[in-house]
Amino acid sequence: MRRLALLLAVLVVIGGGLYLVAPGLIGLGGAAPQQAGGGRAPLITAGTVAKARFAEEIEAIGTAKARDSVTLTAKTADTVAAINFTEGQQVEAGVILVEMASAQQAADLASARADLAEAQKAYDRAADLVAKGIAARATLDSATAARDAARGRLQAIEARLADTLIKAPFAGVVGLRNISVGSYVRPGDVITTLDDIHVLNGDFTVPERYLGLLKPGLKLSVEVAAYPGEVFTGEVASVDTRIDTATRAVTVRAQLENKDGRLRPGMLMSVSLLVSEREALAVPESALIAQGDKRFVFRIDAETKAQRVEVKTGLVQPGQVEILDGLAEGDRIVTQGTNKVIPGQPVTIDGAQDGKPVAEAGGGRT
């Protein structure tokens, strides 16, 4: 029994010794873990600051309108005798589109012309006799009065007949007709429409804060739903003299070339108005670090250390931001991986991207 107790005591002592030795062996032979952020410089993407094109544009919605547009109506009550146009036809100014002369009016016109011719002959005879001293001056005065009266009657009939001839007041495209030959029309009845769509006007509104930038000649582009992806160009023709007090916006009128006639009055237009264009330093949006209302980038110095620099930004366009102050052309900056950088500490630059303009290295586009 005493031997058994002694044996157990020896085993306990030996086991404790092994326990004490084992941790020491593990500590000596194992690899110590690295501390977070210690030793290794973070891998980042860098680029060279370069200039890019920045265009300041105003986006607006507008409506296309014909440069000249009129609704042609009847001026007198009569029956349509002839229609001299087809729908959608291009016509010149002064062309007779519709004739509405009646037989009675034609007879009155012929009679008036005959009366004037006879009165002119009587005047010529009286003038000849007075010149020869055969007739008294009163005879010539009477003949003159008769001739002038006949001329007045003829002009009155011609004026009434002119109202029965519907002419194109300007060159343009004729719309749908609302009459037929034999139709009886009254004053004011719509016959057709006429639009000059060779050049279209496009009216759109712009907030009054942009008024100082607006002037005739500014270039613009237009898109319409009828032709997806296609861009039509034009320029500002005029700016309204008044600001709408309800919307605090000013109406701008553009002119659009429309030689092929595909644009039509009434179309809804998406307008992009170019108010300024310039070359300026740019960095990718991914390079910017925002802190409150301030913006920073990491500039890489000669020792490949990242220095945090405050910058002043300008216009923003897809992928790029204009830099007004804080950087110079040719500076190397961190374009990707800013979240891994510690100010003033070295960085490891991705060699495949190093030295490229920031527009390429950072993925921005003009």
C-alpha contacts under 8 A as a table, 3 or more apart, distances in Angstrom:
res1	aa1	res2	aa2	distance
1	M	4	L	5.16
1	M	5	A	6.46
2	R	5	A	5.24
2	R	6	L	6.25
3	R	6	L	5.12
3	R	7	L	6.19
4	L	7	L	5.13
4	L	8	L	6.36
5	A	8	L	5.24
5	A	9	A	6.38
6	L	9	A	5.18
6	L	10	V	6.41
7	L	10	V	5.24
7	L	11	L	6.41
8	L	11	L	5.16
8	L	12	V	6.36
9	A	12	V	5.22
9	A	13	V	6.41
10	V	13	V	5.23
10	V	14	I	6.27
11	L	14	I	5.16
11	L	15	G	6.06
12	V	15	G	5.15
12	V	16	G	6.22
13	V	16	G	5.30
13	V	17	G	6.39
14	I	17	G	5.18
14	I	18	L	6.40
15	G	18	L	5.18
15	G	19	Y	6.31
16	G	19	Y	5.03
16	G	20	L	6.27
17	G	20	L	5.12
17	G	21	V	6.19
18	L	21	V	5.10
18	L	22	A	5.97
19	Y	22	A	5.34
19	Y	23	P	7.02
20	L	23	P	6.25
20	L	24	G	7.17
21	V	24	G	5.39
21	V	25	L	6.40
22	A	25	L	5.13
22	A	26	I	6.29
23	P	26	I	5.08
23	P	27	G	6.08
24	G	27	G	5.08
24	G	28	L	6.17
25	L	28	L	5.20
25	L	29	G	5.98
26	I	29	G	5.30
26	I	30	G	5.75
27	G	30	G	5.71
34	Q	38	G	6.81
35	Q	38	G	5.45
37	G	40	R	7.27
41	A	345	Q	7.71
41	A	346	P	5.78
41	A	347	V	4.84
41	A	348	T	5.64
42	P	340	K	6.21
42	P	341	V	6.66
42	P	346	P	7.89
42	P	347	V	5.30
42	P	348	T	5.63
43	L	337	G	7.40
43	L	347	V	6.29
43	L	348	T	4.56
43	L	349	I	5.76
43	L	350	D	6.48
44	I	334	V	6.67
44	I	335	T	7.65
44	I	336	Q	5.83
44	I	337	G	5.01
44	I	338	T	7.45
44	I	340	K	7.98
44	I	347	V	6.87
44	I	348	T	6.11
44	I	349	I	5.21
44	I	350	D	5.94
45	T	334	V	5.88
45	T	335	T	5.58
45	T	336	Q	4.91
45	T	337	G	6.63
45	T	349	I	5.77
45	T	350	D	5.28
45	T	353	Q	6.23
45	T	354	D	6.89
45	T	361	A	7.12
45	T	362	G	7.81
46	A	332	R	6.46
46	A	333	I	5.48
46	A	334	V	4.52
46	A	335	T	5.23
46	A	336	Q	6.98
46	A	349	I	6.35
46	A	350	D	7.13
46	A	353	Q	6.38
46	A	354	D	5.29
46	A	355	G	7.07
46	A	356	K	7.74
46	A	358	V	7.62
46	A	361	A	6.66
46	A	362	G	7.82
47	G	332	R	5.48
47	G	333	I	5.66
47	G	334	V	6.65
47	G	335	T	6.33
47	G	353	Q	6.91
47	G	354	D	5.78
47	G	355	G	5.38
47	G	356	K	5.07
47	G	357	P	5.33
47	G	358	V	4.54
47	G	360	E	7.85
47	G	361	A	5.42
47	G	362	G	7.08
48	T	329	E	7.66
48	T	330	G	5.32
48	T	331	D	5.51
48	T	332	R	4.56
48	T	333	I	6.47
48	T	354	D	7.99
48	T	355	G	5.64
48	T	356	K	5.77
48	T	357	P	4.58
48	T	358	V	5.32
49	V	281	L	6.83
49	V	282	A	6.67
49	V	283	V	6.54
49	V	327	L	7.83
49	V	328	A	7.08
49	V	329	E	5.21
49	V	330	G	5.05
49	V	331	D	5.29
49	V	332	R	6.30
49	V	333	I	7.20
49	V	357	P	6.03
49	V	358	V	5.65
50	A	281	L	5.59
50	A	282	A	6.30
50	A	283	V	7.90
50	A	329	E	5.33
50	A	330	G	6.30
50	A	357	P	5.98
50	A	358	V	6.81
50	A	359	A	7.91
51	K	279	E	6.11
51	K	280	A	4.99
51	K	281	L	4.20
51	K	282	A	5.82
51	K	329	E	7.24
52	A	279	E	5.48
52	A	280	A	5.59
52	A	281	L	6.15
52	A	282	A	6.01
52	A	366	T	6.66
53	R	277	E	7.24
53	R	278	R	5.80
53	R	279	E	4.61
53	R	280	A	6.51
53	R	366	T	6.42
54	F	277	E	5.76
54	F	278	R	5.43
54	F	279	E	6.12
54	F	280	A	6.94
54	F	315	L	7.30
54	F	317	Q	7.63
54	F	322	E	7.63
54	F	366	T	7.28
55	A	274	L	6.81
55	A	275	V	7.76
55	A	276	S	5.88
55	A	277	E	4.39
55	A	278	R	6.55
56	E	274	L	6.03
56	E	275	V	5.80
56	E	276	S	5.17
56	E	277	E	6.20
56	E	315	L	7.40
57	E	272	S	6.12
57	E	273	L	5.24
57	E	274	L	4.52
57	E	275	V	5.74
57	E	276	S	7.26
58	I	206	V	7.93
58	I	271	V	7.96
58	I	272	S	5.66
58	I	273	L	5.00
58	I	274	L	6.63
58	I	275	V	7.22
59	E	270	S	7.42
59	E	271	V	5.74
59	E	272	S	4.77
59	E	273	L	6.46
60	A	204	F	6.55
60	A	205	T	6.76
60	A	206	V	6.79
60	A	270	S	6.12
60	A	271	V	5.08
60	A	272	S	6.57
60	A	273	L	7.97
61	I	204	F	5.87
61	I	205	T	7.34
61	I	268	L	7.21
61	I	269	M	5.69
61	I	270	S	4.88
61	I	271	V	5.82
62	G	202	G	6.33
62	G	203	D	5.32
62	G	204	F	4.04
62	G	205	T	7.13
62	G	268	L	5.96
62	G	269	M	4.99
62	G	270	S	6.51
62	G	271	V	6.87
63	T	202	G	5.54
63	T	203	D	5.56
63	T	204	F	6.65
63	T	265	P	7.68
63	T	266	G	5.78
63	T	267	M	5.64
63	T	268	L	4.84
63	T	269	M	5.65
64	A	200	L	6.58
64	A	201	N	5.82
64	A	202	G	4.39
64	A	203	D	6.61
64	A	263	L	7.90
64	A	264	R	6.87
64	A	265	P	4.91
64	A	266	G	5.11
64	A	267	M	5.20
64	A	268	L	6.60
64	A	269	M	6.85
65	K	200	L	5.80
65	K	201	N	4.96
65	K	202	G	5.82
65	K	203	D	7.51
65	K	264	R	7.52
65	K	265	P	4.37
65	K	266	G	5.95
65	K	267	M	7.94
66	A	69	S	5.81
66	A	195	D	5.90
66	A	196	D	5.73
66	A	197	I	5.26
66	A	199	V	7.25
66	A	200	L	4.97
66	A	201	N	5.88
66	A	264	R	7.73
66	A	265	P	5.46
67	R	195	D	7.61
67	R	196	D	5.87
67	R	197	I	6.53
67	R	199	V	6.23
67	R	200	L	5.26
67	R	201	N	5.46
68	D	195	D	5.82
68	D	196	D	5.15
68	D	197	I	7.72
69	S	193	T	7.56
69	S	194	L	5.80
69	S	195	D	4.42
69	S	196	D	6.34
70	V	193	T	5.87
70	V	194	L	5.40
70	V	195	D	6.56
71	T	190	V	6.94
71	T	191	I	7.72
71	T	192	T	6.19
71	T	193	T	4.44
71	T	194	L	6.40
72	L	166	I	7.69
72	L	190	V	6.04
72	L	191	I	5.60
72	L	192	T	5.41
72	L	193	T	5.61
72	L	194	L	7.26
73	T	187	P	7.09
73	T	188	G	5.16
73	T	189	D	5.23
73	T	190	V	4.39
73	T	191	I	5.21
73	T	192	T	7.26
74	A	77	A	7.38
74	A	163	D	7.78
74	A	164	T	7.61
74	A	166	I	7.54
74	A	185	V	6.66
74	A	186	R	6.24
74	A	187	P	4.85
74	A	188	G	5.31
74	A	189	D	5.41
74	A	190	V	6.65
74	A	191	I	6.74
75	K	163	D	5.54
75	K	164	T	7.00
75	K	186	R	7.33
75	K	187	P	4.61
75	K	188	G	6.42
76	T	163	D	6.28
76	T	164	T	6.55
76	T	185	V	7.64
76	T	186	R	5.89
76	T	187	P	4.81
77	A	184	Y	7.22
77	A	185	V	5.49
77	A	186	R	4.15
77	A	187	P	5.72
78	D	100	M	6.09
78	D	101	A	7.43
78	D	102	S	7.22
78	D	164	T	7.58
78	D	184	Y	5.64
78	D	185	V	5.65
78	D	186	R	6.74
79	T	100	M	5.58
79	T	101	A	7.52
79	T	102	S	7.13
79	T	181	V	7.86
79	T	182	G	5.68
79	T	183	S	5.54
79	T	184	Y	4.31
79	T	185	V	6.17
80	V	83	I	7.59
80	V	98	V	7.27
80	V	99	E	6.17
80	V	100	M	4.46
80	V	101	A	7.59
80	V	179	I	7.94
80	V	180	S	7.07
80	V	181	V	5.14
80	V	182	G	5.05
80	V	183	S	5.40
80	V	184	Y	6.36
80	V	185	V	7.32
81	A	98	V	7.68
81	A	99	E	5.43
81	A	100	M	4.89
81	A	101	A	6.51
81	A	102	S	7.65
81	A	181	V	5.74
81	A	182	G	6.22
82	A	98	V	5.73
82	A	99	E	5.00
82	A	100	M	6.86
82	A	181	V	5.86
83	I	97	L	6.08
83	I	98	V	4.65
83	I	99	E	6.55
83	I	180	S	7.53
83	I	181	V	6.66
84	N	96	I	6.90
84	N	97	L	4.86
84	N	98	V	5.87
85	F	89	Q	6.77
85	F	97	L	5.77
85	F	98	V	7.86
85	F	174	V	7.74
86	T	89	Q	5.56
86	T	174	V	7.50
87	E	174	V	5.77
87	E	175	G	5.40
87	E	176	L	5.28
87	E	177	R	6.60
88	G	173	V	5.73
88	G	174	V	5.10
88	G	175	G	5.48
88	G	176	L	7.30
89	Q	173	V	5.48
89	Q	174	V	5.45
89	Q	175	G	7.86
90	Q	171	A	7.38
90	Q	172	G	5.57
90	Q	173	V	4.44
90	Q	174	V	6.49
91	V	95	V	6.93
91	V	168	A	7.47
91	V	171	A	5.59
91	V	172	G	5.68
91	V	173	V	6.28
91	V	174	V	7.26
92	E	95	V	5.98
92	E	168	A	7.04
92	E	170	F	6.54
92	E	171	A	4.23
92	E	172	G	6.71
93	A	167	K	7.72
93	A	168	A	5.17
93	A	169	P	5.43
93	A	170	F	4.09
93	A	171	A	4.51
93	A	172	G	7.82
94	G	167	K	5.44
94	G	168	A	5.05
94	G	169	P	5.93
94	G	170	F	6.92
95	V	167	K	5.35
95	V	168	A	5.44
96	I	99	E	7.31
96	I	165	L	6.39
96	I	166	I	5.78
96	I	167	K	4.30
96	I	168	A	6.57
97	L	165	L	7.47
97	L	166	I	5.55
97	L	167	K	5.41
97	L	168	A	6.72
98	V	164	T	7.85
98	V	165	L	5.83
98	V	166	I	5.03
98	V	167	K	7.19
99	E	164	T	5.89
99	E	165	L	4.77
99	E	166	I	6.53
100	M	164	T	4.69
100	M	165	L	6.22
101	A	105	Q	6.50
101	A	106	A	6.93
101	A	161	L	6.55
101	A	164	T	5.68
101	A	165	L	7.49
102	S	105	Q	5.35
102	S	106	A	6.36
103	A	106	A	5.04
103	A	107	A	6.22
104	Q	107	A	5.11
104	Q	108	D	6.19
105	Q	108	D	5.02
105	Q	109	L	6.12
105	Q	157	I	7.65
105	Q	161	L	7.16
106	A	109	L	5.09
106	A	110	A	6.32
107	A	110	A	5.14
107	A	111	S	6.19
108	D	111	S	5.12
108	D	112	A	6.08
108	D	157	I	7.24
109	L	112	A	5.15
109	L	113	R	6.23
109	L	154	L	6.73
109	L	157	I	6.11
109	L	158	E	7.05
110	A	113	R	5.21
110	A	114	A	6.31
111	S	114	A	5.14
111	S	115	D	6.19
112	A	115	D	5.08
112	A	116	L	6.22
112	A	150	A	6.85
112	A	151	R	7.95
112	A	153	R	6.49
112	A	154	L	5.02
112	A	157	I	7.80
113	R	116	L	5.18
113	R	117	A	6.25
113	R	154	L	6.25
114	A	117	A	5.08
114	A	118	E	6.27
115	D	118	E	5.20
115	D	119	A	6.11
115	D	150	A	6.02
116	L	119	A	5.03
116	L	120	Q	6.05
116	L	147	R	6.24
116	L	150	A	4.80
116	L	151	R	5.70
116	L	154	L	7.43
117	A	120	Q	5.11
117	A	121	K	6.41
118	E	121	K	5.17
118	E	122	A	6.35
119	A	122	A	5.10
119	A	123	Y	6.18
119	A	143	A	7.06
119	A	146	A	6.08
119	A	147	R	4.61
119	A	150	A	6.85
120	Q	123	Y	5.08
120	Q	124	D	6.24
120	Q	147	R	5.63
121	K	124	D	5.07
121	K	125	R	6.30
122	A	125	R	5.22
122	A	126	A	6.18
122	A	143	A	6.11
123	Y	126	A	5.15
123	Y	127	A	6.05
123	Y	140	L	6.61
123	Y	143	A	4.75
123	Y	144	T	5.86
123	Y	147	R	6.81
124	D	127	A	5.14
124	D	128	D	6.23
125	R	128	D	5.14
125	R	129	L	6.27
126	A	129	L	5.16
126	A	130	V	6.10
126	A	135	A	7.23
126	A	139	T	6.28
126	A	140	L	5.08
126	A	143	A	6.75
127	A	130	V	5.22
127	A	131	A	6.09
127	A	140	L	5.80
128	D	131	A	5.08
128	D	132	K	6.36
129	L	132	K	5.12
129	L	133	G	6.18
129	L	134	I	5.18
129	L	135	A	5.23
130	V	133	G	4.95
130	V	134	I	5.86
130	V	135	A	4.84
130	V	136	A	6.09
130	V	137	R	6.22
130	V	139	T	7.91
130	V	140	L	6.96
131	A	134	I	7.71
132	K	135	A	7.78
133	G	136	A	7.30
135	A	139	T	6.62
136	A	139	T	5.61
136	A	140	L	7.38
137	R	140	L	5.39
137	R	141	D	6.50
138	A	141	D	4.99
138	A	142	S	6.18
139	T	142	S	5.22
139	T	143	A	6.33
140	L	143	A	5.08
140	L	144	T	6.06
141	D	144	T	5.06
141	D	145	A	6.27
142	S	145	A	5.22
142	S	146	A	6.32
143	A	146	A	5.11
143	A	147	R	6.17
144	T	147	R	5.18
144	T	148	D	6.21
145	A	148	D	5.24
145	A	149	A	6.16
146	A	149	A	5.20
146	A	150	A	6.28
147	R	150	A	5.20
147	R	151	R	6.26
148	D	151	R	5.04
148	D	152	G	6.18
149	A	152	G	5.07
149	A	153	R	6.32
150	A	153	R	5.20
150	A	154	L	6.33
151	R	154	L	5.14
151	R	155	Q	6.21
152	G	155	Q	5.11
152	G	156	A	6.18
153	R	156	A	5.13
153	R	157	I	6.35
154	L	157	I	5.20
154	L	158	E	6.13
155	Q	158	E	4.98
155	Q	159	A	6.03
156	A	159	A	5.09
156	A	160	R	6.36
157	I	160	R	5.09
157	I	161	L	6.12
158	E	161	L	4.89
158	E	162	A	5.96
159	A	162	A	4.92
159	A	163	D	6.62
160	R	163	D	5.34
160	R	164	T	7.02
161	L	164	T	5.14
161	L	165	L	6.82
162	A	165	L	5.22
162	A	166	I	7.87
163	D	166	I	6.97
168	A	171	A	6.92
168	A	194	L	7.61
170	F	196	D	7.77
171	A	196	D	6.46
172	G	194	L	6.01
172	G	195	D	5.15
172	G	196	D	4.16
172	G	197	I	6.76
172	G	198	H	7.70
173	V	194	L	5.57
173	V	195	D	5.32
173	V	196	D	6.18
173	V	197	I	7.24
174	V	192	T	7.01
174	V	193	T	5.79
174	V	194	L	4.64
174	V	195	D	6.69
175	G	192	T	5.87
175	G	193	T	4.91
175	G	194	L	5.99
175	G	195	D	7.69
176	L	192	T	5.76
176	L	193	T	6.90
177	R	191	I	5.83
177	R	192	T	4.68
177	R	193	T	7.71
178	N	190	V	6.61
178	N	191	I	5.19
178	N	192	T	6.09
179	I	183	S	6.23
179	I	191	I	5.96
180	S	183	S	5.46
185	V	189	D	6.18
186	R	189	D	5.66
196	D	199	V	7.06
196	D	200	L	7.80
197	I	200	L	5.44
197	I	258	N	6.65
197	I	261	G	6.53
197	I	263	L	7.92
197	I	264	R	7.22
197	I	265	P	7.64
198	H	257	E	6.77
198	H	258	N	5.13
198	H	259	K	5.21
198	H	260	D	7.81
198	H	261	G	6.57
199	V	255	Q	6.63
199	V	256	L	5.70
199	V	257	E	4.91
199	V	258	N	5.26
199	V	259	K	7.18
200	L	255	Q	5.69
200	L	256	L	5.14
200	L	257	E	6.57
200	L	258	N	6.53
200	L	263	L	7.86
200	L	265	P	7.47
201	N	253	R	6.41
201	N	254	A	5.49
201	N	255	Q	4.71
201	N	256	L	6.31
202	G	253	R	5.57
202	G	254	A	4.89
202	G	255	Q	6.22
202	G	256	L	7.26
202	G	269	M	7.87
203	D	251	T	6.59
203	D	252	V	5.69
203	D	253	R	4.56
203	D	254	A	6.32
204	F	251	T	5.61
204	F	252	V	5.44
204	F	253	R	6.66
204	F	271	V	7.97
205	T	249	A	5.91
205	T	250	V	5.39
205	T	251	T	4.37
205	T	252	V	5.90
206	V	210	Y	6.93
206	V	211	L	7.86
206	V	249	A	5.29
206	V	250	V	5.42
206	V	251	T	6.45
206	V	252	V	7.14
207	P	210	Y	6.01
207	P	211	L	7.48
207	P	248	R	6.20
207	P	249	A	4.24
207	P	250	V	6.34
208	E	211	L	5.17
208	E	243	I	7.07
208	E	248	R	5.87
208	E	249	A	4.86
208	E	250	V	5.91
209	R	212	G	7.37
210	Y	213	L	5.49
210	Y	214	L	6.72
211	L	214	L	5.35
211	L	250	V	7.53
213	L	275	V	6.35
214	L	218	L	7.46
214	L	239	V	7.37
214	L	275	V	7.26
215	K	218	L	6.32
215	K	236	V	6.96
215	K	238	S	7.17
215	K	239	V	7.04
216	P	235	E	7.34
216	P	236	V	4.81
216	P	237	A	5.05
216	P	238	S	5.47
216	P	239	V	7.37
217	G	235	E	5.38
217	G	236	V	5.12
217	G	237	A	6.45
218	L	235	E	5.31
218	L	236	V	5.29
218	L	273	L	7.34
218	L	274	L	6.67
218	L	275	V	6.68
219	K	233	T	7.52
219	K	234	G	6.07
219	K	235	E	4.43
219	K	236	V	6.65
219	K	273	L	6.39
219	K	274	L	5.78
219	K	275	V	7.82
220	L	233	T	5.93
220	L	234	G	5.46
220	L	235	E	5.42
220	L	236	V	7.37
220	L	271	V	6.92
220	L	272	S	5.56
220	L	273	L	4.37
220	L	274	L	5.72
221	S	231	V	6.25
221	S	232	F	5.59
221	S	233	T	4.51
221	S	234	G	6.27
221	S	271	V	5.88
221	S	272	S	5.28
221	S	273	L	6.62
222	V	231	V	5.65
222	V	232	F	5.01
222	V	233	T	6.15
222	V	234	G	7.82
222	V	269	M	6.14
222	V	270	S	5.54
222	V	271	V	4.70
222	V	272	S	6.44
223	E	227	Y	7.49
223	E	228	P	7.37
223	E	229	G	7.31
223	E	230	E	6.37
223	E	231	V	5.24
223	E	232	F	6.36
223	E	269	M	5.81
223	E	270	S	5.18
223	E	271	V	6.75
224	V	227	Y	5.89
224	V	228	P	6.75
224	V	230	E	7.90
224	V	267	M	7.16
224	V	268	L	6.34
224	V	269	M	5.13
224	V	270	S	6.39
225	A	228	P	5.65
225	A	268	L	7.61
225	A	269	M	7.91
227	Y	230	E	5.69
232	F	256	L	7.50
233	T	256	L	6.31
233	T	257	E	7.36
234	G	254	A	6.70
234	G	255	Q	5.57
234	G	256	L	4.47
234	G	257	E	6.58
235	E	254	A	5.49
235	E	255	Q	5.71
235	E	256	L	6.97
236	V	239	V	7.77
236	V	252	V	7.13
236	V	253	R	6.04
236	V	254	A	4.27
236	V	255	Q	6.36
237	A	252	V	7.93
237	A	253	R	5.68
237	A	254	A	5.02
237	A	255	Q	5.90
238	S	252	V	6.22
238	S	253	R	5.34
238	S	254	A	7.00
239	V	250	V	7.44
239	V	251	T	6.28
239	V	252	V	4.64
239	V	253	R	6.18
240	D	243	I	7.60
240	D	250	V	6.32
240	D	251	T	5.42
240	D	252	V	6.17
240	D	253	R	7.83
242	R	250	V	6.63
243	I	248	R	6.06
243	I	249	A	5.62
243	I	250	V	4.84
243	I	251	T	7.71
244	D	247	T	5.60
244	D	248	R	5.19
244	D	249	A	5.48
244	D	250	V	6.26
245	T	248	R	5.21
245	T	249	A	7.68
258	N	261	G	5.21
258	N	262	R	6.84
258	N	263	L	6.42
261	G	264	R	7.12
263	L	267	M	7.35
264	R	267	M	6.01
274	L	277	E	7.47
280	A	322	E	6.45
280	A	323	I	7.14
280	A	324	L	7.76
281	L	322	E	5.87
281	L	323	I	5.31
281	L	324	L	7.24
281	L	328	A	7.75
281	L	329	E	6.83
282	A	320	Q	6.22
282	A	321	V	5.46
282	A	322	E	4.58
282	A	323	I	5.44
282	A	358	V	7.69
282	A	359	A	7.79
283	V	287	A	6.61
283	V	288	L	7.87
283	V	320	Q	5.67
283	V	321	V	5.54
283	V	322	E	6.75
283	V	323	I	7.05
283	V	335	T	7.97
283	V	358	V	5.95
283	V	359	A	6.95
283	V	362	G	7.79
283	V	364	G	7.76
284	P	287	A	5.47
284	P	288	L	7.36
284	P	319	G	5.70
284	P	320	Q	4.53
284	P	321	V	6.18
284	P	335	T	6.72
284	P	358	V	6.43
284	P	359	A	6.43
284	P	362	G	5.36
284	P	363	G	6.85
284	P	364	G	5.18
285	E	288	L	5.63
285	E	319	G	5.70
285	E	320	Q	5.38
285	E	321	V	6.02
285	E	364	G	7.34
286	S	335	T	5.99
286	S	336	Q	6.31
286	S	362	G	6.79
287	A	297	V	5.95
287	A	298	F	7.63
287	A	333	I	7.63
287	A	334	V	6.11
287	A	335	T	4.39
287	A	336	Q	6.38
287	A	338	T	6.94
287	A	362	G	7.45
288	L	295	R	6.34
288	L	296	F	5.71
288	L	297	V	5.25
289	I	295	R	5.59
289	I	296	F	4.97
289	I	297	V	6.06
289	I	338	T	7.83
290	A	293	D	7.14
290	A	294	K	5.97
290	A	295	R	4.75
290	A	296	F	6.48
291	Q	294	K	5.31
291	Q	295	R	6.28
291	Q	296	F	7.87
294	K	310	E	7.29
294	K	311	V	7.86
295	R	310	E	5.85
295	R	311	V	5.78
295	R	312	K	6.95
295	R	313	T	7.64
296	F	308	R	6.47
296	F	309	V	5.39
296	F	310	E	4.31
296	F	311	V	5.57
297	V	308	R	5.75
297	V	309	V	5.42
297	V	310	E	6.55
297	V	311	V	7.13
297	V	333	I	7.04
297	V	334	V	7.23
298	F	306	A	5.43
298	F	307	Q	5.27
298	F	308	R	4.52
298	F	309	V	6.07
298	F	333	I	5.55
298	F	334	V	5.49
298	F	338	T	7.38
298	F	343	P	7.67
299	R	306	A	5.50
299	R	307	Q	5.15
299	R	308	R	6.28
299	R	309	V	6.62
299	R	331	D	7.01
299	R	332	R	5.85
299	R	333	I	4.31
299	R	334	V	6.48
300	I	303	E	7.79
300	I	304	T	5.49
300	I	305	K	5.40
300	I	306	A	4.59
300	I	307	Q	6.18
300	I	331	D	7.70
300	I	332	R	5.47
300	I	333	I	5.49
300	I	334	V	7.11
301	D	304	T	5.27
301	D	305	K	5.50
301	D	306	A	6.56
301	D	307	Q	7.09
301	D	332	R	7.65
302	A	305	K	7.36
303	E	346	P	7.47
304	T	346	P	5.53
304	T	347	V	6.12
304	T	348	T	7.72
305	K	343	P	7.92
305	K	344	G	5.69
305	K	345	Q	5.18
305	K	346	P	4.00
305	K	347	V	5.91
306	A	334	V	7.80
306	A	341	V	7.18
306	A	342	I	7.30
306	A	343	P	5.67
306	A	344	G	5.35
306	A	345	Q	5.94
306	A	346	P	6.20
306	A	347	V	6.64
307	Q	343	P	5.37
307	Q	344	G	5.21
307	Q	345	Q	7.89
308	R	343	P	5.77
308	R	344	G	7.61
309	V	326	G	6.82
310	E	326	G	6.15
311	V	323	I	6.82
311	V	324	L	7.43
311	V	325	D	5.57
311	V	326	G	4.47
311	V	327	L	6.99
312	K	323	I	5.93
312	K	324	L	5.30
312	K	325	D	4.99
312	K	326	G	6.50
313	T	321	V	6.70
313	T	322	E	5.51
313	T	323	I	4.62
313	T	324	L	5.46
313	T	325	D	7.28
314	G	321	V	6.78
314	G	322	E	4.84
314	G	323	I	6.00
314	G	324	L	6.12
315	L	321	V	6.05
315	L	322	E	5.24
316	V	319	G	7.99
316	V	320	Q	6.07
316	V	321	V	4.58
316	V	322	E	6.30
317	Q	320	Q	5.43
317	Q	321	V	6.36
317	Q	366	T	7.22
318	P	364	G	7.01
318	P	365	R	6.42
318	P	366	T	7.12
319	G	363	G	6.84
319	G	364	G	3.91
319	G	365	R	5.41
319	G	366	T	7.52
320	Q	359	A	7.50
320	Q	364	G	5.21
320	Q	365	R	6.39
320	Q	366	T	7.02
323	I	326	G	7.48
323	I	327	L	7.30
327	L	331	D	6.79
328	A	331	D	5.78
332	R	355	G	7.49
334	V	337	G	7.09
334	V	338	T	6.44
335	T	338	T	7.17
335	T	358	V	7.08
335	T	361	A	6.88
335	T	362	G	5.14
336	Q	362	G	6.64
337	G	340	K	5.61
337	G	341	V	7.04
338	T	341	V	5.30
341	V	345	Q	7.46
341	V	347	V	7.21
342	I	345	Q	5.57
349	I	354	D	6.57
350	D	353	Q	5.74
350	D	354	D	6.12
351	G	354	D	5.10
353	Q	356	K	5.93
353	Q	361	A	5.73
354	D	361	A	7.71
356	K	360	E	6.30
356	K	361	A	5.73
357	P	360	E	5.56
357	P	361	A	6.22
358	V	361	A	4.88
358	V	362	G	5.25
358	V	363	G	7.55
358	V	364	G	7.40
359	A	362	G	5.67
359	A	363	G	5.79
359	A	364	G	4.71
359	A	365	R	6.00
359	A	366	T	7.90
360	E	363	G	5.27
360	E	364	G	6.58
360	E	365	R	7.91
361	A	364	G	7.99
